[in-house]
Amino acid sequence: MRLLHPLLRGVLAACLALCCQPPALAQQALRLSTTTSTENSGLLAHLLPQFEADSGLRVQVIAVGSGKALELAKNGDVDVALVHARAAEDKFVADGHGVERRDVMYNDFVVVGPAADPSGARGRDVLAAFRRIAAGPARFVSRGDNSGTEQMEQSYWRLAGARPPAARYVAAGQGMGEVLNMAAELQAYTLADRATFSTYKARTGLEILVEGDARMFNPYGIIAVNPARHPGVNIQGARRLSEWLTSAAGRRGIAAFRPAGQQLFFPSTR
């Protein structure tokens, strides 16, 4: 039998080693769909390098509204979703699309608008503010993208029993940052998560007019895509991210994210 050339033997050995890698080593990418608030605020840029260093995984982030993030997960286009739309999250799991949902963190929503407050929305009651905005002269800019923020906004209009006429209601179909810029240009009101607003406050000149209402609580959860529905998903990586975010290290990282000294997200304790 002829002996293989040493160089050829080396190439063959490398190919065999690559083919025989365990799945956990061969699959090093983790696809995460998440809301624009975690991206725009800078939280992910703060957290993910720590997770990647600890896990050896490389996280690919797709930042969209919560509705779209869950749709990507439903289709198996990502491995795990980090979102803030609790009713939609519970339905996603109940319908068999996701598994092992965990509470990760929370912040809150705020109603923001021009400092002059032409509709008199300022206060602590979000429903009273929405009624005044519906009756007042200024416009309201909605995300209009089925995000967790827009879902919460729509619930406020329903509970308030009022909404602005079409001429004063702008459905942007954009992320939170773009909506804040649009509200600034139009001198309009909008509903925002506190973290993204804090990032955009200086460039928009808008002010927080309503905050502190218990109905403005904004929890975030992480859900792994069900591998029974999509066998190709990286369920091991999804579990590692879920476990890390809810571990002592992950909670410390969330609490330590303090742009300009202000804590914007608070780790869940359960």
C-alpha positions as CSV (number, residue, x, y, z in Angstrom):
1,M,0.0,0.0,0.0
2,R,1.3,3.4,-0.9
3,L,1.9,5.8,2.0
4,L,0.1,9.1,1.8
5,H,2.3,12.2,1.4
6,P,2.8,13.8,4.8
7,L,1.0,17.0,3.7
8,L,-2.0,15.1,2.4
9,R,-2.1,13.1,5.7
10,G,-2.2,16.4,7.6
11,V,-5.1,17.8,5.5
12,L,-7.0,14.5,5.9
13,A,-6.5,14.5,9.6
14,A,-7.8,18.1,9.9
15,C,-10.9,17.3,7.8
16,L,-11.6,14.2,10.0
17,A,-11.2,16.3,13.1
18,L,-13.6,19.0,11.8
19,C,-16.2,16.4,10.8
20,C,-16.1,14.6,14.1
21,Q,-16.5,17.7,16.3
22,P,-19.2,17.4,18.9
23,P,-22.3,19.5,18.0
24,A,-21.6,21.8,21.0
25,L,-18.3,22.8,19.5
26,A,-19.3,22.9,15.9
27,Q,-22.2,25.2,16.5
28,Q,-20.7,28.3,18.1
29,A,-23.2,31.0,16.9
30,L,-26.4,31.8,18.9
31,R,-29.1,33.8,17.2
32,L,-31.0,36.2,19.5
33,S,-34.1,38.1,18.5
34,T,-34.8,41.0,20.9
35,T,-36.5,44.3,21.3
36,T,-35.0,47.6,20.2
37,S,-34.9,48.8,23.7
38,T,-32.2,46.3,24.7
39,E,-30.2,47.3,21.7
40,N,-30.8,51.1,21.5
41,S,-30.1,51.6,25.2
42,G,-26.7,50.0,25.0
43,L,-27.6,47.2,27.4
44,L,-26.6,44.4,25.0
45,A,-23.3,46.0,24.1
46,H,-22.6,46.0,27.9
47,L,-23.8,42.4,28.6
48,L,-23.0,40.2,25.6
49,P,-19.2,40.5,25.6
50,Q,-19.3,39.2,29.2
51,F,-21.5,36.3,28.2
52,E,-19.5,35.5,25.1
53,A,-16.2,35.5,27.1
54,D,-17.8,33.1,29.7
55,S,-19.4,30.8,27.2
56,G,-17.3,30.8,24.0
57,L,-20.5,31.5,22.0
58,R,-20.9,34.3,19.5
59,V,-24.3,36.0,19.7
60,Q,-26.0,37.3,16.6
61,V,-28.5,40.0,17.5
62,I,-31.7,40.9,15.6
63,A,-33.3,43.9,17.3
64,V,-36.9,44.4,16.3
65,G,-40.2,44.9,18.1
66,S,-41.3,42.2,20.5
67,G,-44.0,41.0,18.1
68,K,-41.5,40.5,15.3
69,A,-38.9,39.0,17.6
70,L,-41.5,36.3,18.6
71,E,-42.4,35.8,15.0
72,L,-38.8,35.1,14.1
73,A,-38.6,32.6,17.0
74,K,-41.9,31.0,15.9
75,N,-40.4,30.4,12.4
76,G,-37.2,29.0,13.8
77,D,-35.1,31.8,12.4
78,V,-33.5,32.4,15.8
79,D,-32.6,30.3,18.8
80,V,-33.9,32.4,21.6
81,A,-35.9,35.6,22.2
82,L,-35.6,38.3,24.8
83,V,-38.7,40.4,24.7
84,H,-41.2,42.5,26.8
85,A,-44.7,41.5,25.9
86,R,-45.9,39.2,28.7
87,A,-49.3,38.2,27.3
88,A,-47.7,37.4,23.9
89,E,-44.9,35.6,25.6
90,D,-47.3,33.4,27.5
91,K,-49.3,32.6,24.4
92,F,-46.1,31.8,22.5
93,V,-45.2,29.2,25.1
94,A,-48.7,27.9,25.5
95,D,-48.9,27.3,21.7
96,G,-45.8,25.2,21.9
97,H,-43.4,27.6,20.1
98,G,-41.1,28.3,23.0
99,V,-39.9,26.5,26.2
100,E,-38.3,27.4,29.5
101,R,-39.4,31.1,29.8
102,R,-37.5,33.0,32.5
103,D,-38.0,36.4,34.0
104,V,-34.8,38.4,33.4
105,M,-35.3,42.0,34.3
106,Y,-37.7,45.0,34.4
107,N,-37.9,48.7,33.9
108,D,-40.9,50.9,33.2
109,F,-42.7,52.9,30.5
110,V,-43.0,56.6,30.5
111,V,-45.1,59.1,28.6
112,V,-42.9,61.7,27.0
113,G,-43.7,64.9,25.1
114,P,-42.8,68.6,24.7
115,A,-42.0,70.5,27.8
116,A,-44.9,72.9,27.1
117,D,-47.3,69.9,27.5
118,P,-50.0,71.4,25.3
119,S,-52.5,68.6,26.2
120,G,-52.0,68.8,29.9
121,A,-50.9,65.2,30.2
122,R,-48.4,65.7,33.1
123,G,-49.1,63.6,36.2
124,R,-48.9,60.0,37.6
125,D,-52.1,58.5,36.1
126,V,-51.3,57.0,32.7
127,L,-55.0,56.6,31.8
128,A,-55.9,60.1,32.7
129,A,-52.9,61.3,30.6
130,F,-54.1,59.3,27.6
131,R,-57.6,60.8,27.8
132,R,-56.1,64.3,27.9
133,I,-53.9,63.5,24.9
134,A,-56.9,62.1,23.0
135,A,-58.8,65.3,23.6
136,G,-55.9,67.8,23.3
137,P,-54.4,69.6,20.3
138,A,-51.1,67.8,19.9
139,R,-50.3,64.6,18.0
140,F,-49.4,61.2,19.4
141,V,-46.7,59.1,17.7
142,S,-47.2,55.3,18.0
143,R,-44.6,52.6,17.3
144,G,-47.1,51.0,15.1
145,D,-45.0,47.8,14.8
146,N,-46.6,45.3,17.2
147,S,-43.8,45.8,19.6
148,G,-44.2,45.3,23.4
149,T,-44.4,49.1,23.7
150,E,-47.1,49.4,21.1
151,Q,-49.1,46.5,22.7
152,M,-49.0,48.3,26.0
153,E,-49.9,51.6,24.4
154,Q,-53.0,50.0,22.7
155,S,-54.1,48.6,26.1
156,Y,-53.9,52.1,27.6
157,W,-56.2,53.5,24.9
158,R,-58.7,50.6,25.5
159,L,-58.7,51.2,29.2
160,A,-58.9,55.0,28.8
161,G,-61.9,54.6,26.5
162,A,-60.6,57.2,24.2
163,R,-58.0,57.8,21.4
164,P,-56.9,60.7,19.2
165,P,-58.6,61.2,15.8
166,A,-56.7,59.9,12.8
167,A,-55.4,63.4,12.0
168,R,-53.5,63.5,15.3
169,Y,-52.4,59.9,15.5
170,V,-49.2,58.8,13.7
171,A,-48.5,55.1,13.4
172,A,-44.8,55.2,12.6
173,G,-44.0,51.5,12.0
174,Q,-40.5,52.3,13.4
175,G,-38.3,51.4,16.4
176,M,-38.3,53.3,19.6
177,G,-35.4,55.6,18.7
178,E,-36.9,56.6,15.4
179,V,-40.2,57.3,17.1
180,L,-38.6,59.5,19.7
181,N,-36.9,61.5,17.0
182,M,-40.2,61.8,15.1
183,A,-42.1,62.9,18.3
184,A,-39.5,65.6,18.8
185,E,-39.9,66.9,15.2
186,L,-43.7,67.0,15.5
187,Q,-43.7,68.2,19.1
188,A,-45.9,65.2,19.9
189,Y,-46.4,62.7,22.7
190,T,-45.3,59.1,22.7
191,L,-45.0,56.1,25.0
192,A,-41.4,54.9,25.5
193,D,-39.4,52.6,27.7
194,R,-37.3,54.6,30.1
195,A,-34.0,53.0,29.0
196,T,-34.3,54.1,25.4
197,F,-35.7,57.5,26.3
198,S,-32.7,58.1,28.6
199,T,-30.4,57.4,25.6
200,Y,-32.3,59.8,23.3
201,K,-33.4,62.5,25.7
202,A,-30.6,65.0,25.0
203,R,-31.1,64.8,21.3
204,T,-34.9,65.1,21.3
205,G,-35.5,67.8,24.0
206,L,-38.6,65.8,25.1
207,E,-39.5,65.5,28.8
208,I,-41.0,62.7,30.9
209,L,-44.5,63.8,31.7
210,V,-46.0,60.7,33.2
211,E,-44.2,58.1,35.3
212,G,-44.7,56.0,38.4
213,D,-48.1,54.4,37.6
214,A,-48.0,50.7,38.6
215,R,-49.6,50.0,35.2
216,M,-46.4,51.1,33.5
217,F,-44.3,48.2,34.9
218,N,-42.3,46.6,32.0
219,P,-41.0,43.1,32.6
220,Y,-38.6,41.3,30.2
221,G,-38.5,37.6,29.6
222,I,-36.2,35.2,27.7
223,I,-37.7,32.2,25.9
224,A,-35.8,29.4,24.1
225,V,-37.3,28.2,20.8
226,N,-38.9,24.7,21.1
227,P,-36.4,22.2,19.6
228,A,-39.3,19.8,19.0
229,R,-40.7,22.3,16.5
230,H,-37.3,23.3,15.0
231,P,-34.7,20.6,15.5
232,G,-31.9,22.7,14.1
233,V,-32.1,25.4,16.8
234,N,-29.2,25.8,19.2
235,I,-31.1,24.8,22.3
236,Q,-27.9,24.3,24.3
237,G,-26.7,27.9,23.5
238,A,-30.2,29.3,24.2
239,R,-30.2,27.6,27.6
240,R,-26.7,28.9,28.4
241,L,-27.8,32.5,27.6
242,S,-31.0,32.1,29.7
243,E,-29.1,30.6,32.6
244,W,-26.3,33.3,32.4
245,L,-28.7,36.2,32.3
246,T,-30.5,35.0,35.4
247,S,-27.4,33.9,37.2
248,A,-25.6,36.0,39.8
249,A,-23.1,37.2,37.1
250,G,-25.9,38.2,34.7
251,R,-27.9,40.0,37.5
252,R,-24.7,41.9,38.4
253,G,-24.2,42.9,34.8
254,I,-27.8,44.1,34.4
255,A,-27.6,46.2,37.6
256,A,-24.2,47.6,36.7
257,F,-25.5,49.1,33.4
258,R,-25.8,52.7,34.5
259,P,-25.3,55.2,31.7
260,A,-24.7,58.7,33.2
261,G,-25.0,57.0,36.6
262,Q,-28.7,56.1,36.2
263,Q,-29.8,52.4,36.5
264,L,-32.1,51.7,33.6
265,F,-32.8,47.9,34.1
266,F,-33.4,46.0,37.3
267,P,-32.7,42.2,37.5
268,S,-35.6,40.0,38.4
269,T,-35.1,38.2,41.7
270,R,-37.0,35.0,40.7
